[in-house]
Amino acid sequence: MKIERYNFLKKNEILKIIENDEFLESEKEKILMERPSEIVRFYDENKNIISSMYLWNDVPDYKSKKTLYIGNIKTFQLQKNLNKIDILFKKLFEILKGEGFQIIIGPLNGTTWNRYRYVVEKGDREPFFMEPWNEDEEVKFIEHIGFSPFKYYFSSIMENTENRKTLKEKIEKIKNFPFYKKISIKNADTKNFEKLFSKIYDISTESFKNNFLYTKLEKNIFMKMYSKYKKKFLSNFFKLLYFEKRLIGFAFAFPDYLEIERAGKTETIIFKTGGVIPEFNGKGLGYILLDAIIDEVEKSKYNKLILALTFKSNVSKNMAEHVAKPFRKYALFIKEL
């Protein structure tokens, strides 16, 4: 049995290694988008791959401890190979500890812009569009190798858009502040994707920079990441927030395209992302954006709204509690070496 480590720290090495026929075309694209520091593979005595994962070691320290992210964890014939995989993970953890690492966080594919978290409480609703999904066995496995959940996230659903009395009361209070007279909301021009998302990138990097585990994403990767969805954006569900003529925030929502694939139709809109630049934090403008999206739901053929993947301790979770009920729980895991 052995551990093979493919080091991707230098860009030219990334290109050199992925030219190797061992990597499928789909994985090569993923490597270029997610930029792992290395890919680790476990082999059995017959040179069969029994497990693989991506590692990112160029990430901020967590609580002043040298930190590593792990993601894309795969196991093959787990029941048959569990003992071998166990032995190799223990060996890998010893190696990483010897290299000075103290904390591993995962699943987190390099940055919170990419896929991260595991669903830990699924409830009875089917997966929705752009939701990270996993098998229950993946959660059991990461715990089996010594990880523990330490941060939680939730998705909530609003099944009656008229049920927003508390939100409306909150907004009425916001309207009493003088600055509100200079606030306006407009629908985005979703047909001009490059121009729109160039602005959204600038707002996002400012508004999210204080979020938990945030790292800045290169603009070209951001544009490529969202370009595959550009035909799915609807102008009336993409709101731009202005202070006088200055763009200071945004929010966008999608129909549940995954439900459309399953059932041929959907009644659900997914509030995916929104942000306001830090200068205007604490003024309740996130509630204004949420209310604008709910107004569009009421005017449309949709009647349900999902507030997706809100962090337990931040403002978006507080917003969700005003209008919706949690139906799904996610966790991020940690291991001390």
Order of alpha helices (4+ residues) and beta strands (2+ residues): beta-alpha-alpha-beta-beta-beta-alpha-beta-beta-alpha-beta-alpha-beta-alpha-alpha-beta-beta-alpha-beta-alpha-beta-alpha-beta
